[in-house]
């Protein structure tokens, strides 16, 4: 079991209660079947199912899939986002929200190539990642720089989730806009529409969002 899967198994109940509102990007879904990849608490899948979309939830964490079952009655699949157990061209839409940044190194590119593989020709993927240059991470830059000079990646950071007196450190790779778009192109996506998403900052992108087509 991967470390990120183990952590989300541990915090699944807590996460379910604190992350209940669907992401705004669900409104960009206009055709199914839909794959909600990295579905987490099921909040996006539940919203879309109520609106009549055929949708499958997929997540590496069995704990999160079990939590999602409280609000989502459709099919749930435990899998690694870099090794999808679906046939080529299975989905019209892949919703891949706030998950790619949990993957390390070459697995990020492999995962995007898998997303492209399972899309139908002309299908759409909606992908978001956390941004590097946002105020809440500025104070971490010295620590991130130390990681860099020790041979790590400056963009890598660990973000705490607190539950019952315990602290769980979740791995994130924070993206610049150019890195994100470059990775999408390397995965084979040519039609890319980008926008930024911010919830707390007026001036900085907190999330990079792309709508891509196969």
DOFI-177592 format. One line per 8 residues: number of its first residue (from 0); their letters; for each residue x, y, z of C-alpha. Coordinates in steps of 0.02 Angstrom, whole numbers. Each point is the difference from the previous one (the first is absolute). Layout:
<pts>
NUM> a> X/Y/Z; ...
</pts>
This chain:
<pts>
0> xxxxxxxx> 0/0/0; 66/173/-43; 29/127/139; -132/120/-66; -128/-141/-6; 41/-48/180; -21/180/58; -166/25/-87
8> xxxxxxxx> -62/-166/70; 39/68/174; -82/170/-24; -147/-54/-110; -138/33/128; 71/169/48; 27/50/-181; -177/-50/-45
16> xxxxxxxx> -73/120/129; 113/147/-42; -1/-16/-191; -182/-11/-51; -25/137/-130; 30/-47/-183; 135/90/-97; -62/137/-119
24> xxxxxxxx> 79/-95/-144; -139/-131/6; -104/125/-99; 117/-28/-147; -57/-181/-17; -124/-13/-144; 4/-183/-55; 22/-175/69
32> xxxxxxxx> 51/-128/42; 110/92/124; 150/-61/99; 26/94/164; 184/-40/26; 60/33/176; -181/14/54; 38/21/185
40> xxxxxxxx> -158/28/101; -111/-24/-152; -63/180/5; 26/30/-188; -69/-170/-53; -153/18/110; -37/171/-73; 16/-64/-179
48> xxxxxxxx> -101/-159/30; -145/105/66; 6/93/-165; -18/-159/-100; 179/-38/-51; 65/-178/-9; 155/5/108; 132/-114/79
56> xxxxxxxx> 97/48/156; 184/-51/6; 124/27/141; 157/-84/67; -69/10/177; -126/-133/49; -43/104/152; -49/148/-109
64> xxxxxxxx> -103/-112/-115; -93/-69/152; -32/177/61; -61/51/-173; -128/-140/4; -99/100/129; -51/124/-135; 40/-91/-163
72> xxxxxxxx> -90/-162/-45; 87/-31/-166; 150/-107/-46; 159/27/100; 171/-65/-54; 159/-5/102; 149/33/-114; 161/96/-24
80> xxxxxxxx> -22/155/-109; 156/-48/-96; -65/-175/-42; -184/11/-45; -98/-164/-16; -113/63/-139; -3/-37/-186; 58/126/-129
88> xxxxxxxx> -133/128/-42; -115/-41/146; -50/177/52; -64/159/-79; 62/102/149; 134/-24/132; -13/112/153; 173/4/78
96> xxxxxxxx> -10/129/137; 136/35/130; 79/-172/-14; 142/4/-128; 107/102/122; 4/-150/120; 98/-104/-127; 189/-1/-3
104> xxxxxxxx> 120/29/-144; -32/-102/-159; -166/-64/66; -76/170/-35; 33/-14/-187; -51/-183/-3; -164/42/85; -42/135/-126
112> xxxxxxxx> 40/-121/-142; -120/-124/81; -135/133/10; 22/33/-186; -5/-187/-37; -167/-30/86; -82/151/-83; -105/-22/-155
120> xxxxxxxx> 60/89/-156; -51/181/24; -27/-32/186; 36/131/133; 103/-3/159; -16/133/135; 161/4/101; 52/108/148
128> xxxxxxxx> 158/9/106; 61/111/141; 106/149/-50; 175/37/65; -6/189/14; -140/29/125; 14/91/167; -32/-148/115
136> xxxxxxxx> 159/-85/-63; 115/151/1; 53/-35/181; 49/-177/-53; 120/60/-135; 156/-7/112; -41/-181/46; -35/-39/-183
144> xxxxxxxx> 165/80/-51; 93/-108/127; -83/-153/-76; 58/59/-171; 184/23/47; -4/-174/79; -50/-71/-169; -189/6/13
152> xxxxxxxx> -127/96/-102; -35/180/54; -183/-25/-48; -27/-143/123; -82/37/167; -92/-91/140; -166/71/59; -74/-50/170
160> xxxxxxxx> -173/-71/35; -43/-3/184; -115/-132/73; -26/-49/182; 163/73/60; 101/-81/-140; 79/86/-148; 7/-84/-171
168> xxxxxxxx> 122/74/-126; -64/-11/-178; 119/12/-148; -34/134/-133; 94/52/-155; -38/184/-27; -8/53/-183; 45/156/-94
176> xxxxxxxx> -117/40/-143; 135/-38/-130; 45/-169/79; -183/-51/5; -32/46/-182; 162/-81/-57; -46/-163/85; -171/0/-84
184> xxxxxxxx> 82/22/-170; 125/-141/34; -148/-113/41; -67/30/-175; -135/130/30; -1/134/-134; -160/98/33; 28/79/170
192> xxxxxxxx> -105/137/81; 75/69/160; -71/103/142; 50/34/179; -106/-30/154; 20/100/161; -105/-9/157; 97/115/117
200> xxxxxxxx> 122/101/-105; -45/140/-120; 169/3/-85; 70/-177/0; -61/-161/-78; -33/-129/135; -48/-134/-125; 49/-24/-181
208> xxxxxx> -146/-71/-101; 3/-67/-177; -136/-68/-113; 81/-113/-130; -62/-108/-142; 64/-159/-77
</pts>
